[in-house]
């Protein structure tokens, strides 16, 4: 199989590191390959949202699997805008689109699943929903939409923020978030590639939890005192950071396990953080 990745970011790079050997050719886009560390065995192409070169178009046309991890912007999905004609020509292509559970919006901490109507109240989540629909409608192959929870993994976790001195324990009563380790994202992508047909799946852990609990557990692993709790109402935060607390839902991953046969390597933040700590994170 030939793989093309639109957006060689954190999750896509981990996918290549774990499962790249299963593909005969891998290529993908970066905003500017000359200014970023390239990945061994991956052919890098520049793409900043407009004017793709002919070679990039040809690589997308020839790919058996297209992994999309470029988020939409204020004017829509740049990849759809640039490659819609190419995608419409391609038959039998497997497309994996990485979306977000943020599209569910605020459900007051209640459980939601893939059958729950999204309540996207923020501009960025409304654009995500529009992008999901565009990928499903524009392409002629099988489209798998993976709605990802809050991503953590090597270099991006509560242990690292504690060590850097930037961790905060902001408390909003009743607030919970799902998370997902990047290793489990990689496994979910591969499971979707192997799955016959497309679909919609939540890619999240088993235990939505208050964010302050995650920081406290990481501090316990490190043997240090956690930061003091801060009330959400009075905490100084950027508008973007505060907006994440507007959505409050417990997201189910039952369909992921049933349809794709997924067994999470890190079913809760505790297993994930413990594995990272044992691997030397935060030390």
C-alpha positions as MATLAB code, in Angstrom:
seq = 'XXXXXXXXXXXXXXXXXXXXXXXXXXXXXXXXXXXXXXXXXXXXXXXXXXXXXXXXXXXXXXXXXXXXXXXXXXXXXXXXXXXXXXXXXXXXXXXXXXXXXXXXXXXXXXXXXXXXXXXXXXXXXXXXXXXXXXXXXXXXXXXXXXXXXXXXXXXXXXXXXXXXXXXXXXXXXXXXXXXXXXXXXXXXXXXXXXXXXXXXXXXXXXXXXXXXXXXXXXXXXXXXXXXXXXXXXXXXXXXXXXXXXXXXXXXXXXXXXXXXXXXXXXXXXXXXXXXXXXXXXXX';
ca = [
       0.000    0.000    0.000;
       1.050    3.573   -0.709;
       0.399    6.130    2.046;
       0.098    9.875    1.709;
      -0.248   12.091    4.793;
      -1.736   15.562    4.653;
      -0.087   17.187    7.656;
       2.965   15.435    9.111;
       2.220   16.484   12.684;
       2.538   14.841   16.066;
      -0.015   12.030   15.626;
       0.900   11.292   12.019;
       4.591   11.040   12.851;
       3.891    8.556   15.625;
       1.749    6.529   13.243;
       4.619    6.337   10.756;
       7.068    5.392   13.494;
       4.888    2.457   14.566;
       3.282    1.265   11.337;
       5.274    2.785    8.498;
       6.821   -0.576    7.683;
       3.438   -1.778    6.460;
       3.509    0.581    3.466;
       5.549    0.348    0.293;
       5.826    4.129   -0.066;
       5.124    7.005    2.325;
       4.912   10.689    1.499;
       3.317   13.662    3.200;
       3.070   17.409    3.495;
       4.731   19.997    5.702;
       4.304   23.740    5.588;
       7.999   24.091    4.807;
      10.100   20.896    4.782;
      13.283   22.972    4.676;
      12.541   24.371    8.138;
      11.339   21.186    9.822;
      12.910   17.910   10.746;
      12.023   15.380    8.086;
      11.166   11.764    8.848;
      13.377    8.942    7.642;
      11.721    7.074    4.815;
       9.037    9.728    4.254;
       9.045   11.869    1.129;
       8.184   15.432    2.209;
       6.148   17.856    0.084;
       5.444   21.521    0.834;
       1.822   22.560    1.352;
       0.737   25.727    3.133;
      -2.911   25.726    2.115;
      -2.885   26.785   -1.510;
      -1.191   26.124   -4.810;
      -0.026   22.499   -4.424;
       2.591   21.411   -6.913;
       1.948   18.786   -9.563;
       4.056   16.147   -7.834;
       1.969   16.423   -4.646;
      -1.244   16.033   -6.649;
       0.149   12.961   -8.395;
       1.239   11.387   -5.114;
      -2.247   11.874   -3.648;
      -3.819   10.400   -6.754;
      -1.573    7.337   -6.536;
      -2.026    6.739   -2.790;
      -4.009    3.767   -1.535;
      -4.395    5.375    1.900;
      -4.736    9.087    2.598;
      -4.288   10.199    6.218;
      -5.589   13.727    6.838;
      -4.472   15.604    9.942;
      -4.662   19.204    8.713;
      -7.260   21.157   10.715;
      -9.713   23.483    9.008;
      -9.104   27.207    9.101;
     -11.460   30.141    9.298;
     -12.239   29.759    5.599;
     -12.783   26.014    5.621;
     -10.632   22.960    5.030;
      -7.557   23.914    2.968;
      -6.889   20.345    1.854;
     -10.397   19.893    0.444;
     -10.114   23.218   -1.339;
      -6.766   22.294   -2.882;
      -7.351   18.638   -3.747;
     -11.122   18.239   -4.259;
     -10.822   17.517   -7.978;
      -8.067   14.966   -7.432;
     -10.030   13.223   -4.675;
     -13.169   13.068   -6.813;
     -11.243   11.166   -9.498;
      -9.897    8.483   -7.179;
     -11.768    5.221   -6.616;
     -11.196    2.705   -3.814;
      -8.968    4.999   -1.792;
      -9.067    4.652    1.979;
      -9.234    8.053    3.666;
      -8.635    8.532    7.394;
      -9.684   11.958    8.652;
      -8.520   12.986   12.130;
     -11.212   15.104   13.772;
     -11.992   15.902   17.427;
     -14.498   14.930   20.109;
     -14.844   18.666   20.681;
     -17.668   18.630   18.111;
     -19.987   17.117   20.744;
     -19.945   20.343   22.732;
     -21.479   20.689   26.162;
     -23.613   17.840   27.516;
     -23.230   18.699   31.177;
     -20.895   15.776   31.797;
     -23.348   13.193   30.402;
     -22.205   10.254   28.309;
     -22.223   10.684   24.523;
     -21.387    8.391   21.602;
     -21.272    8.542   17.814;
     -25.079    8.642   17.607;
     -25.244   11.795   19.760;
     -25.985   14.920   17.685;
     -23.010   17.295   17.910;
     -23.527   20.628   19.642;
     -20.658   22.574   18.143;
     -20.967   26.022   19.702;
     -17.479   27.315   18.879;
     -16.309   28.483   15.467;
     -13.493   25.934   15.383;
     -15.794   23.008   16.193;
     -18.365   24.134   13.648;
     -15.580   24.213   11.067;
     -14.587   20.692   12.117;
     -18.095   19.404   11.516;
     -18.167   21.081    8.130;
     -14.813   19.483    7.297;
     -16.061   16.029    8.312;
     -19.042   16.442    5.997;
     -16.859   17.741    3.166;
     -14.519   14.744    3.316;
     -17.452   12.338    3.345;
     -19.120   14.035    0.379;
     -16.155   14.983   -1.802;
     -14.333   11.697   -1.971;
     -15.250    8.461   -3.738;
     -13.380    6.096   -1.457;
     -14.021    4.786    2.040;
     -13.831    7.589    4.609;
     -13.081    6.816    8.258;
     -13.576    9.770   10.590;
     -11.690    9.425   13.867;
     -12.771   11.897   16.543;
      -9.768   12.234   18.825;
      -9.790   13.159   22.500;
      -7.093   15.301   24.131;
      -3.799   13.961   22.817;
      -0.844   13.162   25.056;
       2.330   11.142   24.705;
       6.118   11.563   24.642;
       7.035   15.218   25.121;
       3.394   16.262   25.451;
       2.020   15.283   28.840;
       1.405   16.360   32.432;
       4.831   15.086   33.538;
       6.512   17.378   31.030;
       4.464   20.428   32.045;
       5.181   19.792   35.709;
       8.888   19.542   35.004;
       8.728   22.747   32.970;
       6.864   24.524   35.750;
       3.872   25.336   33.540;
       1.330   22.854   34.912;
      -1.814   24.294   36.519;
      -4.645   22.683   38.486;
      -7.659   24.662   37.328;
     -10.874   23.428   38.922;
     -14.275   23.823   37.323;
     -16.767   21.751   39.367;
     -18.161   18.841   37.371;
     -15.774   19.343   34.440;
     -14.276   16.233   32.842;
     -12.225   15.539   29.730;
     -11.361   12.391   27.797;
      -7.797   11.823   26.697;
      -5.959    9.482   24.344;
      -2.338    8.378   24.217;
      -0.684    8.898   20.835;
       0.216    5.189   20.692;
      -3.497    4.340   20.825;
      -4.191    6.913   18.109;
      -1.668    5.140   15.892;
      -3.334    1.782   16.573;
      -6.761    3.244   15.813;
      -5.551    4.660   12.503;
      -4.137    1.285   11.492;
      -7.318   -0.485   12.579;
      -9.341    1.921   10.420;
      -7.029    1.288    7.467;
      -7.628   -2.460    7.776;
     -11.381   -2.119    8.369;
     -13.612   -2.888    5.412;
     -15.483    0.304    4.619;
     -15.655    3.672    6.295;
     -17.314    4.906    9.471;
     -17.206    7.258   12.432;
     -15.389    6.396   15.651;
     -14.504    8.147   18.888;
     -10.860    7.582   19.767;
     -10.655    8.221   23.492;
      -9.810    6.540   26.762;
     -12.117    4.669   29.142;
     -12.146    7.220   31.944;
     -13.046   10.873   31.418;
     -11.589   12.718   34.386;
     -11.192   16.186   35.900;
      -8.014   17.844   34.579;
      -6.736   18.654   38.073;
      -6.734   14.931   38.911;
      -4.386   14.208   36.015;
      -1.875   16.803   37.211;
      -2.094   15.482   40.774;
      -1.401   11.919   39.624;
       1.588   13.016   37.549;
       2.974   14.884   40.541;
       2.557   11.751   42.666;
       4.578    9.744   40.136;
       7.312   12.382   40.263;
       7.275   12.564   44.049;
       6.581   16.290   44.116;
       3.796   18.470   45.469;
       1.157   19.324   42.862;
       0.403   22.964   42.024;
      -2.248   24.604   44.152;
      -5.802   24.456   42.833;
      -7.155   27.523   41.025;
     -10.838   28.287   40.602;
     -11.844   28.373   36.949;
     -13.961   31.498   37.431;
     -11.025   33.613   38.600;
      -8.054   31.902   36.937;
      -6.110   33.970   34.421;
      -6.337   32.115   31.112;
      -6.231   32.905   27.431;
      -9.534   32.979   25.584;
      -8.492   29.846   23.704;
      -7.618   27.917   26.879;
     -10.857   28.987   28.557;
     -12.904   27.923   25.538;
     -11.923   24.275   26.004;
     -13.913   24.222   29.239;
     -17.080   25.144   27.310;
     -17.496   21.479   26.329;
     -18.210   18.949   29.062;
     -19.043   15.382   28.073;
     -18.087   11.816   28.864;
     -17.289   10.274   25.491;
     -17.784    6.559   24.890;
     -15.287    4.462   22.932;
     -17.509    1.345   22.802;
     -17.933    1.488   19.022;
     -14.164    1.768   18.525;
     -13.682   -1.444   20.472;
     -16.585   -3.268   18.864;
     -16.120   -2.275   15.209;
     -12.352   -2.007   14.983;
     -11.430   -4.573   17.621;
      -9.357   -2.034   19.517;
      -7.772   -2.848   22.858;
      -6.308    0.313   24.322;
      -2.722    0.090   25.495;
      -3.444    2.974   27.877;
      -7.135    2.763   28.880;
      -6.841    5.563   31.462;
      -4.516    8.493   32.084;
      -2.955    6.550   34.966;
      -1.609    3.759   32.741;
      -0.513    6.276   30.132;
       1.342    8.543   32.538;
       2.905    5.598   34.386;
       4.253    4.232   31.092;
       5.667    7.629   30.171;
       7.258    8.009   33.613;
       8.843    4.565   33.342;
      10.194    5.571   29.931;
      11.977    8.551   31.478;
       9.472   11.357   30.888;
       9.535   14.079   33.524;
      12.796   12.943   35.097;
];
